[in-house]
């Protein structure tokens, strides 16, 4: 488990778990490496404030992403994530997903959705359209 400034409560809980490790405040390079190596990126949020960069980063570089509705609400990325909202549901989803293989089909589906909506080309075209429309 990795994250910024984890609470004392989280530290204590992780310390009791067998085969769990807490990596506090990883730098950007280390975090990218952790995302790439993880079977599951678990990234819930408790505030719906637009698209989260950690969600995009996990989808671009990681395997399975488990999150809650608030993280993906109105992003167009719902179909690429495994979504649960209660602690029990998320716990169950994590256990189920640990047994699954990340397949080529998952990769192709993800690439299709991300490239359609979040590729550099798509973003550049949208910016150009906004700039051009603003000149009229």
N, C-alpha and C positions, 0 to 999 in steps of 0.2 A: 504494500500500500504506500502511495506517495501523495504528498500534498503540502500546501503552504500552511505553516504554523498550526499543526494539529493540536487539538485541545488535550488537556491532561487526561480527560476521560477516555478519549480515543487511544492515547498512548498506553494507558493501563489495560484497556481491553485487548489491544493488539499484542501486548506483552504476554498475555495469558494464552494466546493462540499458538498452536503447534504449526510450524511451517509458514508462519506469517512474519513479515518484516516491514517495518515502517521506515520509509525514507523521507526525512523531513526536509522541506524547502529545497528540492532538487533544482539545479540550474536548468536552463533551456535544453542544452545538449543531453544531459542525463535524463530529463523528462521525455525527450523525443525517443531516446533509446528504450526507456521503460515502456512507453506506449507501443513501440514496435515489437517488443518481446512479450507483452502481456497477451494472454488468451482472451481476457475480458478487461475492458476499460469501464469502470463503474463511475459514472459522473452525474449524480443527481444535482439539482439546484433547488433552492427554495424561494427564488424570485424570478418571475417571468419578465426579463428585460431584454428582449431581442435575442439574436443569434449569438451563441457563446463560441468563442474561438477554441476553447478546449474541446467542444463537440466536433467542430470541423477538423481540428488536428487529429483527434482520435479516429474519425472516419477516414481521413486521408491516409493515416499511417498505421492504424491498429487493426485489430480483428473485431471481435464482437464488442458492441457498445450497449451497455445496460444503463438505462436512465429513467427518469420520471417524466410525466407529461409536461411539466413546466419547462423542462430543458428543450423539448422539441416543438412545443406549441407554435404553430404558424411558421415553421421553418421550411417545410417541404421535405424534411429529413426523417419524418416519423417512420417511414417504411424501412429505413436502414438501421433502426435501433430496436432493441428489445425494451419494452416499456412496462414499468410497474409503478404503483404509487404507494402502497403500504409497505411497511417493513417486512411483513410476512411474505407478501407477493415478490418483493425484490429478492429476498433470501431464497425463495423457491426458484426464481428465474436464474439466479447465479448458480445454484446447484445443478439445474437442468443444463445450463449452457456449458458448464465445465465438461460435460460428457459429449458435447457436440464437436464436430470437425468444422473448421472454417473452410468452406469449399470454393472451388473456382466459380461456381454459380453466384455465391455471395459477393465475390470480388467483382464480377461482371455487372451485377445489379448495382453495386455501390458506385463503380466507375461511371456507369450510365447516368445515374441520378446526379452525382457530383459534377460530372463534366457538363451536363445540361444546364445546371443552375449556378455552379460556383467556379468554373474554370477561369483562368486569367483572361482568356479570349472573351468569354461572356461578360465578365466584369468590365473589361476595357470597352466593349461595344456599348454597354449600358452607360458608362461614363461619357463616352463620345456622344451618345444620343442626348444625354442630359445637357452637356455643354453646347451642342449644336442647337437644341431646342431653346436653350437660354439666350442664344444670340438673336433670335427672331423678334 
